[in-house]
Amino acid sequence: MTEQELYIKLIPEIAKIAEQCRKMDEEMYAAWKKEIITSTPDEVRNFIRKIMAVVDKVRKEWQCAVG
């Protein structure tokens, strides 16, 4: 399975994560994100960072929409 195929397969789970993260304040989200990245094995850390970039973007868009 390629990275792209895995990413596509995980889109529903990423959406659920983004929804949960939307409910966190900035401090809680930053701590959670740091914990996830540091606890992720080196072999997949870059992939997790890409997922976190998507979650960051979604959170920012939601914050802008809510205003």
Rosetta silent file (secondary structure, phi, psi, omega in degrees, C-alpha in Angstrom):
SEQUENCE: MTEQELYIKLIPEIAKIAEQCRKMDEEMYAAWKKEIITSTPDEVRNFIRKIMAVVDKVRKEWQCAVG
SCORE:     score description
SCORE:     0.000 S_00000001
   1 L     0.000  131.994  178.020    0.000    0.000    0.000 S_00000001
   2 L   -80.386  165.888  177.203    1.376    3.395   -0.928 S_00000001
   3 H   -59.953  -40.784  179.573    1.327    6.377    1.392 S_00000001
   4 H   -63.717  -42.966  178.235   -1.359    7.980   -0.754 S_00000001
   5 H   -62.271  -40.930  178.022   -3.531    4.851   -0.621 S_00000001
   6 H   -64.417  -44.288  178.788   -3.159    4.729    3.151 S_00000001
   7 H   -58.342  -47.307  179.830   -4.029    8.395    3.455 S_00000001
   8 H   -61.805  -41.823  178.956   -7.161    7.925    1.336 S_00000001
   9 H   -63.137  -32.626 -175.954   -8.173    4.889    3.392 S_00000001
  10 H   -90.211   -0.536 -177.640   -7.757    6.908    6.603 S_00000001
  11 H   -52.327  -45.132  178.641   -9.745    9.988    5.527 S_00000001
  12 H   -61.070  -38.941  178.680  -12.813    9.037    7.636 S_00000001
  13 H   -69.546  -39.082  177.984  -10.623    8.552   10.722 S_00000001
  14 H   -62.575  -39.565  177.779   -8.743   11.801   10.058 S_00000001
  15 H   -63.056  -40.056  177.341  -12.087   13.597    9.842 S_00000001
  16 H   -64.433  -42.165  178.043  -13.105   12.158   13.226 S_00000001
  17 H   -62.350  -44.613  179.763   -9.799   13.275   14.738 S_00000001
  18 H   -60.354  -40.240  179.119  -10.230   16.753   13.272 S_00000001
  19 H   -64.133  -42.908  178.003  -13.720   16.985   14.767 S_00000001
  20 H   -64.649  -40.289 -178.622  -12.429   16.002   18.209 S_00000001
  21 H   -70.038  -27.628  178.392   -9.550   18.475   17.939 S_00000001
  22 H   -60.470  -30.104 -177.759  -11.937   21.252   16.949 S_00000001
  23 L   -81.891  -10.273 -178.981  -13.386   21.060   20.438 S_00000001
  24 L   -85.850  147.043  172.122   -9.994   21.539   22.116 S_00000001
  25 L   -77.432  172.298 -174.488   -8.637   24.931   23.086 S_00000001
  26 H   -59.348  -43.332 -178.183   -5.247   25.954   21.672 S_00000001
  27 H   -64.882  -45.636  179.733   -3.259   24.871   24.717 S_00000001
  28 H   -64.254  -41.943  179.961   -4.908   21.467   24.942 S_00000001
  29 H   -64.355  -44.289 -179.752   -4.531   20.900   21.195 S_00000001
  30 H   -61.082  -42.378  179.041   -0.841   21.863   21.209 S_00000001
  31 H   -65.948  -43.416  179.391   -0.130   19.484   24.096 S_00000001
  32 H   -62.489  -46.043 -178.557   -2.090   16.661   22.460 S_00000001
  33 H   -61.457  -44.191  179.383   -0.354   17.195   19.108 S_00000001
  34 H   -61.461  -43.617  179.501    3.095   17.220   20.715 S_00000001
  35 H   -61.738  -43.700 -179.435    2.318   14.014   22.603 S_00000001
  36 H   -63.366  -47.858 -177.042    1.102   12.259   19.462 S_00000001
  37 H   -64.976  -43.719 -177.575    4.116   13.284   17.384 S_00000001
  38 H   -71.999  -25.556 -179.993    6.685   12.422   20.043 S_00000001
  39 H   -90.027   -3.265 -179.948    5.095    9.047   20.798 S_00000001
  40 L   -82.559  135.203  177.649    4.922    8.057   17.135 S_00000001
  41 L   -58.525  146.199 -178.315    7.633    5.666   15.908 S_00000001
  42 H   -52.223  -36.201 -175.114   10.279    7.291   13.712 S_00000001
  43 H   -61.905  -26.602 -177.561    9.262    5.156   10.743 S_00000001
  44 H  -120.670    7.159 -176.202    5.853    6.843   10.469 S_00000001
  45 H   -61.041  -39.514  178.973    6.496   10.219   12.089 S_00000001
  46 H   -64.110  -37.585  177.711    6.579   12.083    8.749 S_00000001
  47 H   -64.675  -43.112  178.527    3.224   10.563    7.820 S_00000001
  48 H   -63.329  -38.841  177.735    1.738   11.639   11.166 S_00000001
  49 H   -61.528  -37.281  177.399    3.099   15.162   10.610 S_00000001
  50 H   -65.458  -41.285  177.144    1.247   15.265    7.285 S_00000001
  51 H   -63.492  -42.479  179.053   -1.965   14.204    9.001 S_00000001
  52 H   -63.312  -33.886  177.009   -1.410   16.856   11.673 S_00000001
  53 H   -63.184  -38.965  177.101   -0.958   19.482    8.950 S_00000001
  54 H   -66.106  -45.767  179.512   -4.409   18.557    7.638 S_00000001
  55 H   -62.010  -42.430  176.924   -5.906   18.700   11.131 S_00000001
  56 H   -57.069  -46.039 -178.406   -4.225   22.086   11.713 S_00000001
  57 H   -63.657  -44.317 -179.734   -5.702   23.423    8.490 S_00000001
  58 H   -63.637  -44.771  178.503   -9.188   22.149    9.268 S_00000001
  59 H   -59.067  -43.144 -178.568   -9.081   23.617   12.797 S_00000001
  60 H   -64.445  -42.644  178.364   -7.959   26.973   11.419 S_00000001
  61 H   -63.353  -41.452  178.071  -10.731   26.991    8.804 S_00000001
  62 H   -64.035  -40.855 -179.778  -13.341   26.163   11.449 S_00000001
  63 H   -64.172  -40.206  178.021  -12.005   28.924   13.706 S_00000001
  64 H   -66.593  -37.967 -178.591  -12.205   31.427   10.847 S_00000001
  65 H   -69.110  -35.908 -179.877  -15.745   30.306    9.989 S_00000001
  66 H   -77.019  -34.342  174.811  -16.896   30.670   13.578 S_00000001
  67 L    76.244    0.000    0.000  -15.073   33.963   13.850 S_00000001
